[in-house]
């Protein structure tokens, strides 16, 4: 046994809203979910051939933004996981397999033997390694790049593919995929192929036969699946669609898509902040919708897709989709999907699915879906946002600016938004320049414009929604991190603002560069520029004398990616 402390029923496990479902791993019929349960990091485990989930009494590393909660099935009845001290341990027994004091991330087991691939990031550099059950190391892999993440095995265990990038670029600006032959050389395997399109490449995934590698690329502006053919080196678009399939690389273990056959893939398509799990097929110009909702941590194993799903009315849940009757091993096996008429592809019936882990809703009676509001920025950039209206009219308008600034306001479960709606307040979540989800053009429009043009975008967005909301008794802006910077700057720039709430805001851009995590240490040079004068001009600290509205500023130390200044 593996030390279960809770045995879930066959109808699924229900957890409280304090539980954070963070990541999913699926291999060989076993499923693992990394979660924070009652403030403690745990693994939810479904053994092969069983239905219910169990919560393991396993001391896994804390689930967090840049690491933690990493685990992988590793043989019948065995799991490998990252322990609280950052080392690799085995369960049952908790035996330590490897550790050198640096935290381990991106743990993934080979599909053919007992080897484990993982990333070590000691705060100064990141390297990829392989360790076998005897504790023997192979590597480092991709040690000549500043950042490496998300190793993935080929089906035959011969190759590893990883995403890499270097200072001063952020991964969503310019990153590459390396393909490494880990069977050819045991000490320090070197890349046999480098996939470089001069843009952002992420989330490598081998197709089932192993002779092609799929990955997300925004080379065509939209972030969609492309393939690399190992034998010929040919890079080509693979699955076409009308919206982005992937979010920008912001940390480890993101999984917004998975290939499920040689001619099909599933992904989470962005739809102006809304989203849907979709099935794309080679030859089709638009993927078909399987289920609406934001789907993350998408995994696939033997005809089944697992994903964490949520929406404005749906708290986070782990859902299982049976796609066994949708598989087309090749395009020839699925000719009806190869052509699309003017009305788009025929929408199939929903695949059989079930909720395996659900989050109990605090107020299930409050069911408000947002509407999409669109406007045009002063420079002609097309923007949109999500407007939530309370059922009986709004007395206050709260504009919530997302962080990043490369990020997105999505239709997700949000307790604070629900609280505001319950009080009769309207909530507006704008997707301004820098926002992801609608192609590279909108995302890259924040280059050099952070703390300047995005302020105008918010003001124009508020103007657009006021005609929908009607007269209100107050207008407030709220934001976190980068959104906190925008909120504080608006407090000194926007005349008809009644108050600001800023959560762990960036207040001094140059000082934040010095104290933040190295992943973001060069971010501001792309966002603002490299002159001290301009960095200060865009910092809220330079405008405190002109702030004339009430403010609430919160900070939850230690926020090392956004230090308190």
Secondary structure as UniProt FT lines:
FT   STRAND          4..7
FT   TURN            10..11
FT   STRAND          12..15
FT   TURN            17..18
FT   STRAND          20..27
FT   TURN            28..29
FT   STRAND          30..37
FT   TURN            38..39
FT   STRAND          40..46
FT   TURN            48..49
FT   STRAND          54..56
FT   TURN            65..66
FT   STRAND          71..73
FT   TURN            76..77
FT   STRAND          79..83
FT   TURN            84..85
FT   STRAND          88..91
FT   TURN            92..94
FT   STRAND          95..98
FT   STRAND          104..109
FT   STRAND          116..121
FT   STRAND          126..131
FT   TURN            133..134
FT   STRAND          137..141
FT   TURN            143..144
FT   STRAND          147..153
FT   TURN            155..156
FT   STRAND          159..165
FT   TURN            167..168
FT   TURN            171..173
FT   STRAND          176..181
FT   TURN            182..184
FT   STRAND          191..195
FT   STRAND          201..206
FT   TURN            208..209
FT   STRAND          212..217
FT   TURN            219..220
FT   STRAND          224..229
FT   TURN            230..232
FT   STRAND          235..237
FT   STRAND          257..259
FT   STRAND          264..271
FT   TURN            272..273
FT   STRAND          274..281
FT   TURN            282..283
FT   STRAND          288..292
FT   STRAND          294..301
FT   TURN            302..303
FT   STRAND          304..310
FT   STRAND          317..322
FT   TURN            324..326
FT   HELIX           331..337
FT   TURN            342..343
FT   STRAND          353..359
FT   TURN            364..365
FT   STRAND          371..376
FT   TURN            378..379
FT   STRAND          382..388
FT   TURN            391..392
FT   STRAND          396..401
FT   HELIX           415..422
FT   TURN            423..424
FT   STRAND          425..431
FT   TURN            433..434
FT   HELIX           440..444
FT   TURN            445..452
FT   HELIX           453..469
FT   STRAND          475..480
FT   HELIX           482..493
FT   TURN            495..496
FT   STRAND          499..503
FT   HELIX           509..515
FT   HELIX           518..520
FT   TURN            521..522
FT   HELIX           523..527
FT   HELIX           532..537
FT   HELIX           540..546
FT   STRAND          550..554
FT   TURN            560..561
//
